[in-house]
Amino acid sequence: MIKAFARGLPFYYGWIVISVAFVTMAMGVNARTAFSLLLPPIIAEYGWDRSVTAGAFSFGFLVSAFGSPLLGRLMDLKGPQWVSLLGVFAVVAGLGLATLASQPWHLYLTLGVLIGLGSVCLGYSGQSLYLPNWFVRRRGLAMGLAFSGVGIGSIVLLPWMQQLISAQGWRHACLMLAIVVLCLGLPLTFLLRRTPSDLGLQPDGDAAPSTAPGASRPRSNIVDAQWAATDWTLARALRTRRFWWLALGYFATMYAWYAVQVHQTKYLVEVGFSAAGAAWALGAVSLAGIPGQIALGALSDRIGREHVWALSNLGFVATYAALLALGAGPLAQPSTVMLWLMILTQGLLGYGVTSVYGAIPSEIFEGKHFGSIFGTLMLIAISGGACGPWLTGVLYDWLGSYAPGWWLAAAFSVLAVVMIYLAAPGKVRAVAGRIREPD
C-alpha cells in the first residue's frame, strides 16, 4: 500500500520522509532536553544531591555514545523503521517508568539510559543514517529542514511541559509527553524506508533514467570513481586517514558545541546578566538555529559541505570571542550588542553545522555498511560532546575563570575546520552546484 502510494507521488514522498524526520526529531531530542525542566521538581521532592540527580543526564549521554555503533548496525540490518520503533518505545518507556522512580538509580535507568537511547535513535544520529539516501541535489536543504524540527519542538513542547509541571507535577508532564510520542511517533515510523529504491523511486523524486538508445546520460556527482566504487565496510573505513580526520573533526565540533551550551547560562549570570535574561538567551540561540540550519543546508548544496562546515565552526569561534569580550577586564559590563552577537553567531552559524552533519560522512562512505561506519563515528563525536562541558568545568575550578575554557573550545572549532578540509568530501562526490556536465 505504501509502495503504491509512494509511486503515485514520486517527488513528494521524499518530503514526506523529511516531514516524518522533522516531527520525530522534535519529540525525540526534546524529550532529552526536557530533563532540565524535570530536574528542579525532582530535587525538591527527594532532596537528592544536585550532582547525583543531574548525573542521570550525563550517564545517559555516555551510554548512548557507546550504543551508537550498535544503532548503526541495526540500521544496516533492519532499516530506519526498526531504529525509529526502538527510539519511540525507549522514550515512552523512559518517561513512563520515571514516574515510578524512588531511588537515584531509577532515574539513571529511565531519564538517563532509556531517554538517551531513544533520543539518539530519533535524533541527529538516527536520522543521519538514512536521510542522505533520499536526496542528492537537495541533500543539504533536506537535512536542514528535518533538523530544524528540534528548534520548533523546543518552542512548542518545552513551554507546554513547564506548564504541566507547574500545574500538575512532573510525573503528569512525563506521562503526557510519553502519550504524545507514542501517538505521533508510532504511526509515522511505518512511513520510513532506507532508500528510495525500496519503493521503486529515485533520489530527489527524479524519474528513472532512460535506457533508450540516444537518451542523454544523467549527470553524475561522483568525482573519485575508484573511491566511490569501493564497498566500504567498517574495517576498511577504519584503515583510512579520511575516517580519522572525520572522527577528529566531529569530536572537536561536538566539544565546542556542548562546552558553550552547558556553561553559557551560568557564565552570563556571572558577568552581570539576570538569570531570566541568561535563560532567554539560551532559548534565542535555539530559535536562531532554525533559519540557520535551513539556509546553510541549502547553501551547502551550492558551494560544498566542507565550506559550510567551516562557516559553522567559525561561527562558534565568533561565539567564544563574544563571550570573552563580555567578561574581558575588571570593569566589564553586560553588553547587549555582544550578547546578540553571541546568540546570532551560535544559532545562525554554529547550529547550522547540523545540516551537513550526516551529509559529509555519507558522501565519503556511502554504501550498504554506512550505518556501522556512521555509528562508530558518532561514538567518537558524542565523546567530544561529553568532554567539552566536563573539561570546561575543570578548567574553571582550577583557574577560577571561564576564559581558558573558551579559548580551548575556540581552538577545537578551528581544528574541526582543518580536519574536514583534509577529509574533503567534495573530492569524492560533488554537490549539485559543482557537478560537471557529462562528456
FIVO-54017 format. One line per 3 residues: number of its first residue (from 1); their letters; for each residue z, y, x of C-alpha. Coordinates in steps of 0.02 Angstrom, whole numbers, plus 32768, in hexadecimal, padded with zeros to 4 digits. Example, Ala and Ser with C-alpha at 12.3 -4.5 7.8 and 13.67 -1.06 7.14 Angstrom:
1) AS) 8186/7F1F/8267 | 8165/7FCB/82AC $
This chain:
1) MIK) 8000/8000/8000 | 802F/807A/808B | 7F93/804A/80ED $
4) AFA) 7F23/806E/8058 | 7F7B/8113/803A | 7F6B/8143/80F1 $
7) RGL) 7EB1/811C/80F7 | 7E98/818E/8062 | 7EED/821B/80C1 $
10) PFY) 7EB4/8204/8175 | 7EDC/82B4/81AE | 7F76/82D1/8146 $
13) YGW) 7FD0/8230/816F | 7FF5/826A/8220 | 804B/8301/81D6 $
16) IVI) 80AB/828F/8160 | 80ED/8239/81FC | 811D/82E4/8242 $
19) SVA) 8176/830F/81A0 | 81D9/826D/81A5 | 820B/8290/8258 $
22) FVT) 823C/8343/8229 | 82B3/8308/81A0 | 82FF/8276/8201 $
25) MAM) 831E/82E6/8298 | 836F/836B/822A | 83E9/82E7/81ED $
28) GVN) 8400/827A/8287 | 841B/82FE/830D | 8489/836B/829E $
31) ART) 84F4/82D6/826E | 852A/82D9/8325 | 8536/8397/832B $
34) AFS) 85A9/8393/8293 | 8630/834A/8304 | 865F/83FC/8336 $
37) LLL) 8685/8421/827D | 86E9/8382/8266 | 8751/8398/8304 $
40) PPI) 87CA/8421/82C7 | 8800/83CC/8224 | 8812/8323/827B $
43) IAE) 8882/836F/8301 | 88E5/83CD/827D | 8900/832D/8219 $
46) YGW) 892E/82B5/82A4 | 8970/8327/832C | 8912/82C9/83B4 $
49) DRS) 88EF/831F/8459 | 8852/8388/8456 | 8809/8333/84EF $
52) VTA) 8828/8286/84A7 | 87D9/82B1/8400 | 8744/830F/844A $
55) GAF) 872A/827F/84C3 | 86DF/821B/8433 | 8645/828B/843A $
58) SFG) 8631/827A/84F6 | 864C/81BE/84EF | 85C7/81AA/8469 $
61) FLV) 8550/8217/84CC | 8562/81A9/8566 | 8554/8106/8504 $
64) SAF) 84B4/8145/84B4 | 846F/8169/8561 | 8489/80B5/8599 $
67) GSP) 8441/8077/84F5 | 839F/80D9/850B | 8343/8050/856D $
70) LLG) 836E/7FD2/84E5 | 8331/804E/8463 | 828C/805C/84BF $
73) RLM) 827C/7FA0/84C9 | 829C/7F93/840D | 8210/8010/83F0 $
76) DLK) 8199/7FA9/845B | 81C3/7F0A/83FD | 81DC/7F45/8349 $
79) GPQ) 819C/7FF7/8338 | 81E6/8098/82EF | 8218/804D/8247 $
82) WVS) 829D/7FE0/8298 | 82D9/806B/830A | 82E8/80E3/8278 $
85) LLG) 8340/8062/820C | 83BD/8042/8297 | 83D9/80FD/82A4 $
88) VFA) 83F4/8116/81EA | 846F/8087/81D8 | 84CD/80B8/8277 $
91) VVA) 84E3/816C/823B | 8516/8136/818C | 8591/80B5/81D0 $
94) GLG) 85D9/8130/824D | 85F7/81B7/81CA | 8638/813E/8148 $
97) LAT) 86AD/80DC/81B9 | 86F0/817B/820A | 8748/81A2/8165 $
100) LAS) 87B6/8108/8183 | 87E9/813D/8233 | 88A1/813A/825E $
103) QPW) 889A/812A/831D | 8836/8188/83A1 | 87D1/80EE/83CE $
106) HLY) 8793/80E7/831B | 8740/8190/8336 | 86F7/8156/83DC $
109) LTL) 86A4/80C5/8382 | 866A/8123/82E6 | 8649/81DC/8309 $
112) GVL) 862B/81AF/83BF | 85C9/810E/83D8 | 857A/80F5/832B $
115) IGL) 854B/81AC/8311 | 8511/81B9/83C6 | 84A2/811F/83B4 $
118) GSV) 845E/8158/830D | 8437/8208/8347 | 83D6/81C5/83DD $
121) CLG) 836F/8153/836B | 834A/81E0/82F1 | 8345/826E/836E $
124) YSG) 82E1/82A8/8404 | 82DB/8200/845D | 82AE/8196/83C7 $
127) QSL) 8226/820B/8388 | 81DB/8221/8436 | 81BC/8167/843F $
130) YLP) 8131/8167/83BD | 8103/8218/8386 | 8090/8239/841C $
133) NWF) 8023/81A8/83E3 | 7FF2/8203/8343 | 7FAB/829F/8395 $
136) VRR) 7F44/82C6/842F | 7EF9/8373/8417 | 7F8D/83B0/83B0 $
139) RGL) 8015/834D/8408 | 807C/83E1/8442 | 8075/843A/839A $
142) AMG) 80A0/839A/833D | 8137/8378/83AC | 8171/842C/839C $
145) LAF) 8167/8425/82DE | 81C4/8381/82D4 | 824E/83B7/834B $
148) SGV) 8266/845D/82F0 | 82B8/83F3/8269 | 8356/83F6/82D2 $
151) GIG) 8363/84B3/82C2 | 833E/84B2/8208 | 83BD/8428/81F0 $
154) SIV) 8443/848B/824A | 8424/8520/81D8 | 842A/84B6/8139 $
157) LLP) 849F/8425/815C | 8527/846F/81CA | 855B/84FF/8156 $
160) WMQ) 8558/8483/80C5 | 85C7/840D/8128 | 8641/8499/8150 $
163) QLI) 864D/84C7/8098 | 8673/8412/806B | 86F7/8406/80F4 $
166) SAQ) 874B/84A6/80B8 | 8747/8475/8001 | 8767/83B9/8001 $
169) GWR) 8790/8382/80B2 | 8734/8335/8144 | 872F/8286/80FA $
172) HAC) 86D1/82C0/8060 | 8658/8320/80CE | 8635/8283/8136 $
175) LML) 8613/821C/809B | 859E/829E/8050 | 8539/82AC/80F1 $
178) AIV) 8531/81ED/80FA | 84E8/81E9/804A | 8466/826C/8077 $
181) VLC) 8431/820C/8113 | 8425/8168/80B3 | 83C7/81AD/801D $
184) LGL) 8349/8210/8083 | 833D/81AE/8123 | 832B/80FE/80DE $
187) PLT) 828E/8116/8074 | 823B/8188/80F4 | 824D/8103/8179 $
190) FLL) 81CF/8093/8123 | 8145/8115/8139 | 814C/8108/81F7 $
193) RRT) 80D2/80AA/8266 | 80C7/80A3/8323 | 8010/80D6/8332 $
196) PSD) 7F86/8113/82BC | 7F26/8073/82E2 | 7FAE/8011/8286 $
199) LGL) 7F67/8061/81E8 | 7EB1/8061/821E | 7EB8/811A/824B $
202) QPD) 7E93/8183/82E6 | 7F03/8203/833E | 7EF6/82B4/82F8 $
205) GDA) 7EAB/826E/8258 | 7E01/8259/82AB | 7D7B/81E7/8266 $
208) APS) 7D5C/8145/82C4 | 7CDD/815F/8351 | 7C2C/8130/8324 $
211) TAP) 7BDB/809D/837C | 7B2C/80CA/8340 | 7AA6/80E0/83C6 $
214) GAS) 7A96/8194/83FC | 7B3F/81C6/83B4 | 7B9A/8248/841C $
217) RPR) 7C26/8209/8488 | 7CD3/824B/845A | 7D24/82B9/84DA $
220) SNI) 7DA5/825D/8543 | 7E45/82AD/857F | 7E59/8230/860E $
223) VDA) 7E53/8281/86B9 | 7E90/81F2/8728 | 7E37/8158/86E2 $
226) QWA) 7E88/80DD/875B | 7F38/8118/8731 | 7F16/811D/8675 $
229) ATD) 7ECC/806D/8678 | 7F68/8023/86C8 | 7FD5/7FB7/8658 $
232) WTL) 8076/8015/867A | 810F/7FA7/866D | 81BD/7FE7/8696 $
235) ARA) 81BB/7F8A/873C | 8115/7FD9/876F | 814E/8086/8738 $
238) LRT) 81EF/807A/879C | 8189/805D/8839 | 812C/8102/8827 $
241) RRF) 8161/81AC/8869 | 8127/81F9/87C5 | 81B0/819F/8764 $
244) WWL) 8239/81DE/87D7 | 81F4/828E/87D6 | 81FB/8286/8719 $
247) ALG) 82AA/823E/871E | 82EE/82C6/8790 | 8294/834D/872C $
250) YFA) 82DC/830E/8688 | 838A/82F8/86D2 | 8385/83AC/8712 $
253) TMY) 8349/83F7/866E | 83CB/839B/8606 | 8450/83D3/8683 $
256) AWY) 841F/8489/866C | 840E/847A/85AF | 84B9/842F/858C $
259) AVQ) 8517/8493/8610 | 84F5/8534/85B1 | 84FC/84E8/8502 $
262) VHQ) 85AC/84A4/8519 | 85FA/8533/857C | 85A4/85D1/853E $
265) TKY) 8617/85F0/84A9 | 86B4/85ED/8514 | 8661/8656/8599 $
268) LVE) 8629/86DC/851D | 86DB/86EA/84DB | 871D/86FB/858C $
271) VGF) 86A6/878A/85B5 | 86DB/87EB/851B | 867D/87B1/8480 $
274) SAA) 86DB/877E/83E4 | 86EA/86C6/83B7 | 8680/86E6/831C $
277) GAA) 85FB/873E/8383 | 85F6/86B2/8402 | 85E3/8630/8378 $
280) WAL) 855A/8697/8328 | 84FD/869C/83CF | 84FF/85DE/83D8 $
283) GAV) 84B1/85D2/832C | 8433/865A/8354 | 83F5/85F5/83E9 $
286) SLA) 83CF/8561/8378 | 8378/85D3/82FD | 830D/8620/8386 $
289) GIP) 82E2/8572/83C1 | 827F/854C/8323 | 81EB/85C3/8342 $
292) GQI) 81FD/85A4/83FC | 81E0/84EA/83EB | 814A/84FF/8379 $
295) ALG) 80F7/858A/83DD | 8110/8539/8487 | 80D7/8491/8444 $
298) ALS) 8034/84DF/840A | 8024/853D/84AF | 8038/849B/8511 $
301) DRI) 7F9F/8456/84B6 | 7F3C/84E4/8502 | 7F80/8500/85B2 $
304) GRE) 7FD4/845B/85DF | 807E/8408/85CE | 80BE/8430/867D $
307) HVW) 809F/84EA/8666 | 8103/84EF/85C5 | 818B/8486/8617 $
310) ALS) 8193/8508/86A1 | 8198/8598/8625 | 8226/8546/85C4 $
313) NLG) 828E/8521/865F | 8274/85D2/86A0 | 82B8/8606/85F7 $
316) FVA) 8358/85AB/8625 | 8359/8607/86CC | 834E/86AC/866D $
319) TYA) 83D9/866F/85FA | 844D/8652/868D | 841B/86F9/86D9 $
322) ALL) 844F/874F/8636 | 84F4/86F0/8634 | 8516/8723/86E8 $
325) ALG) 84ED/87D8/86BE | 8567/87D3/862C | 85F5/87A3/86A0 $
328) AGP) 85C2/8802/873D | 8644/8870/8790 | 86F8/889A/8765 $
331) LAQ) 86C5/8920/86E7 | 8649/88B4/8687 | 863D/88D8/85CD $
334) PST) 85ED/8876/853F | 8536/88A8/853B | 84D4/888D/849B $
337) VML) 8431/889A/84FA | 8463/8810/8574 | 84A5/87A7/84E5 $
340) WLM) 83FD/87B3/848B | 83A2/878C/852D | 840C/86EF/8540 $
343) ILT) 83EB/86BB/848B | 8330/86D7/848F | 830D/868B/853A $
346) QGL) 8376/85F3/8512 | 8333/85D9/8462 | 827E/8612/8467 $
349) LGY) 825A/85D1/8516 | 82DF/8554/854B | 82E5/84F0/84AA $
352) GVT) 8227/84EE/84A8 | 822F/8468/852F | 8247/83E8/84A5 $
355) SVY) 8192/83FF/846E | 8156/83AD/8510 | 81ED/833C/8526 $
358) GAI) 8195/82A1/84E5 | 80E3/82D6/850D | 80F7/82E0/85CB $
361) PSE) 812E/822C/85EC | 80B9/81EC/8563 | 8021/8237/85B9 $
364) IFE) 8053/81E8/865F | 808E/813C/8627 | 8037/8125/857F $
367) GKH) 802A/806E/854B | 807D/7FDE/84F0 | 8116/7FE1/8562 $
370) FGS) 8134/809B/8553 | 81D4/8083/84EF | 822A/8028/857E $
373) IFG) 81F0/80AA/85FC | 8224/813E/8591 | 82CB/80EE/8564 $
376) TLM) 82F5/80DA/861C | 82C0/818D/863C | 8334/81C5/85B1 $
379) LIA) 83C5/8168/8601 | 83B1/81D7/8699 | 838F/8274/8632 $
382) ISG) 8427/8261/85C1 | 8491/8242/865C | 845C/82F0/8692 $
385) GAC) 8492/8333/85E9 | 853C/82E3/8601 | 8550/8324/86B4 $
388) GPW) 8524/83D9/868C | 85BC/8406/8620 | 8632/839D/868A $
391) LTG) 8603/83E4/8733 | 85FD/8496/86EE | 86B0/847D/86B2 $
394) VLY) 86E5/8433/8759 | 869E/84C9/87B6 | 86F9/853F/8741 $
397) DWL) 87A0/84E6/8759 | 8787/84E5/8816 | 8745/8596/8831 $
400) GSY) 8786/85F2/8798 | 86DA/8632/8765 | 8642/85F8/8704 $
403) APG) 85CC/8651/877C | 85B9/85BE/87F8 | 8593/854A/8767 $
406) WWL) 8510/85C1/8722 | 84BC/85D1/87CC | 84B8/8513/87E1 $
409) AAA) 846F/84F8/8734 | 83E9/857B/8756 | 83BD/851F/87F7 $
412) FSV) 83AC/847D/8794 | 8331/84D5/8720 | 82C5/8508/87B3 $
415) LAV) 82CF/8456/87F8 | 8293/8414/874F | 81F9/8483/8758 $
418) VMI) 81CA/8443/8805 | 81E3/838C/87D5 | 8171/8392/873C $
421) YLA) 80E9/83EB/879E | 80F4/835C/881C | 80E9/82DC/878F $
424) APG) 804E/8339/8752 | 802B/82F0/86A4 | 7F8F/835D/869B $
427) KVR) 7F44/82FB/872B | 7F4D/825C/86C3 | 7F1E/829C/8615 $
430) AVA) 7EE1/834B/85EC | 7F1B/83AD/8555 | 7E9C/83E2/84D2 $
433) GRI) 7E84/848E/851D | 7E54/8442/85C5 | 7DE9/83AD/8595 $
436) REP) 7D42/83AD/85ED | 7CA2/8391/858D | 7C58/82E2/85A5 $
439) D) 7BC9/82D0/861F $
